[in-house]
Amino acid sequence: MNRKTGTLIYAGAANIIIVTLGILMLYPVMWLIMASFKEGTAIFGDPSLFPKTWTLRNYAKGWNGIGLVTFSTFFKNSFIICGLCVICNMIFCSLTAYAFARLEFKGRNFWFALMMLTLMLPGHVTTIPRYIIFRSFGWINTFLPLTVPKLFATDAFFIFLLVQFIRSLPKDLDESARIDGCGKLGIYMRIILPLSLPGLITTMLFTFLWTWDDFFNQLLYLNSPQQFTIPMGLRLFLDSSGASSWGSMFAMSVLSIIPCFVLFFTLQKYFVQGIATTGMKG
């Protein structure tokens, strides 16, 4: 067996292993999608992946929601919260990252190190203090506890990511902009933001996905069904007494992952570029 044949065999075996692992990883998602088209009794009673009888009843029943609140309300609430969080993180985290990466001010290294320490602090440690503060403000059962903290760039991970990305940009661009009369804000708006687009897209994607899938914080602060988001809406289909609407829950789960897939695959090029270039210092 010559070297070329051995290389082809090795590449073919590697591809088979990768495809097999991909199928195993995607099987739960495929099962979820197929189960959403099954009759209620056949979801756990029929062992086959594909339904014997296809039905859209689960989607119609699930979209009607629980009681007077339809699932469209849950989608609307999730989009409002995610949209506000994305906008705030892209603006204020990038401003903070620009200050740490480009501006000289007293105690910069100390404050940056302090910010990095917050990454090592478990989020549950601050759960009770945050709840007490927001309850004293009268913000319980509103979107404010989920969105207002983003105005203060509280997500240190995105600040760190954008700092590393901005540091990879040549400082000569800043000097040229100053010669042309740009101030600090002008450099940020006209130089840093356009060149940091991949990093901003990465921030947007992570913020959207983490906020869209967040259940704990929304369960903590939202009480009325009119304020519920998709994760909490899906929970309403489960009943501890055993009368759970599995078909409706699976159907709405399928609809809930569509925005994530669309957003990721639409911006995949920028996301990969943002991850690949983060940490490269020019």
URFENKA-V565712 format. One record per pair of residues at least 12 apart in sequence whose C-alpha atoms are under 8 Angstrom apart, sorted by the first residue. I is the first residue (numbers start at 1). J is the second residue. If there is no record, write none. Layout:
BEGIN
i:I j:J
i:I j:J
END
This chain:
BEGIN
i:31 j:49
i:32 j:250
i:32 j:254
i:33 j:250
i:33 j:251
i:33 j:254
i:34 j:49
i:34 j:50
i:34 j:51
i:35 j:49
i:35 j:50
i:35 j:51
i:35 j:247
i:35 j:250
i:36 j:58
i:36 j:59
i:36 j:247
i:36 j:248
i:36 j:250
i:36 j:251
i:36 j:254
i:37 j:51
i:37 j:54
i:37 j:55
i:37 j:56
i:37 j:57
i:37 j:58
i:37 j:247
i:37 j:251
i:38 j:51
i:38 j:52
i:38 j:53
i:38 j:54
i:38 j:55
i:38 j:247
i:39 j:53
i:39 j:54
i:39 j:55
i:39 j:58
i:39 j:247
i:40 j:245
i:40 j:246
i:40 j:247
i:43 j:247
i:58 j:247
i:58 j:248
i:58 j:251
i:59 j:248
i:59 j:251
i:59 j:252
i:61 j:248
i:62 j:247
i:62 j:248
i:62 j:249
i:62 j:251
i:62 j:252
i:63 j:248
i:63 j:252
i:65 j:233
i:66 j:236
i:66 j:237
i:69 j:225
i:69 j:226
i:71 j:230
i:71 j:233
i:73 j:226
i:73 j:228
i:73 j:229
i:74 j:226
i:74 j:227
i:74 j:228
i:74 j:229
i:74 j:230
i:74 j:233
i:75 j:229
i:75 j:230
i:76 j:229
i:77 j:227
i:77 j:228
i:77 j:229
i:77 j:230
i:78 j:212
i:78 j:229
i:78 j:230
i:79 j:212
i:81 j:143
i:81 j:146
i:81 j:147
i:81 j:211
i:82 j:207
i:82 j:208
i:82 j:211
i:82 j:212
i:83 j:208
i:84 j:147
i:85 j:146
i:85 j:147
i:85 j:150
i:85 j:207
i:85 j:208
i:85 j:211
i:86 j:203
i:86 j:204
i:86 j:207
i:86 j:208
i:87 j:204
i:88 j:150
i:88 j:151
i:88 j:153
i:89 j:150
i:89 j:151
i:89 j:153
i:89 j:155
i:89 j:158
i:89 j:203
i:89 j:204
i:89 j:207
i:90 j:200
i:90 j:203
i:90 j:204
i:92 j:150
i:92 j:151
i:92 j:152
i:92 j:153
i:93 j:153
i:93 j:155
i:93 j:158
i:93 j:159
i:93 j:162
i:94 j:159
i:94 j:162
i:94 j:200
i:95 j:188
i:96 j:153
i:96 j:159
i:97 j:159
i:97 j:160
i:97 j:162
i:97 j:163
i:97 j:166
i:98 j:162
i:98 j:163
i:98 j:166
i:98 j:188
i:98 j:192
i:100 j:112
i:100 j:163
i:101 j:163
i:101 j:164
i:101 j:166
i:101 j:167
i:102 j:167
i:115 j:156
i:116 j:156
i:116 j:160
i:118 j:156
i:119 j:156
i:119 j:157
i:131 j:221
i:140 j:221
i:140 j:222
i:140 j:223
i:141 j:221
i:141 j:222
i:141 j:223
i:141 j:224
i:141 j:227
i:142 j:221
i:142 j:222
i:142 j:227
i:143 j:222
i:143 j:227
i:145 j:221
i:146 j:217
i:146 j:218
i:158 j:203
i:161 j:199
i:161 j:278
i:161 j:279
i:162 j:196
i:162 j:199
i:162 j:200
i:162 j:278
i:164 j:278
i:164 j:279
i:164 j:280
i:164 j:281
i:165 j:196
i:165 j:199
i:165 j:274
i:165 j:277
i:165 j:278
i:165 j:279
i:165 j:280
i:165 j:281
i:166 j:192
i:166 j:196
i:167 j:280
i:167 j:281
i:167 j:282
i:168 j:277
i:168 j:278
i:168 j:279
i:168 j:280
i:168 j:281
i:168 j:282
i:169 j:195
i:169 j:281
i:169 j:282
i:170 j:282
i:173 j:191
i:174 j:187
i:174 j:191
i:197 j:270
i:198 j:270
i:198 j:271
i:198 j:273
i:198 j:274
i:199 j:270
i:199 j:271
i:199 j:274
i:199 j:275
i:199 j:278
i:200 j:274
i:201 j:267
i:201 j:270
i:201 j:271
i:201 j:274
i:202 j:270
i:202 j:271
i:202 j:274
i:202 j:275
i:205 j:263
i:205 j:264
i:205 j:271
i:209 j:260
i:212 j:230
i:212 j:231
i:213 j:231
i:214 j:231
i:215 j:231
i:215 j:232
i:218 j:232
i:219 j:232
i:230 j:256
i:234 j:249
i:234 j:252
i:234 j:253
i:237 j:249
END
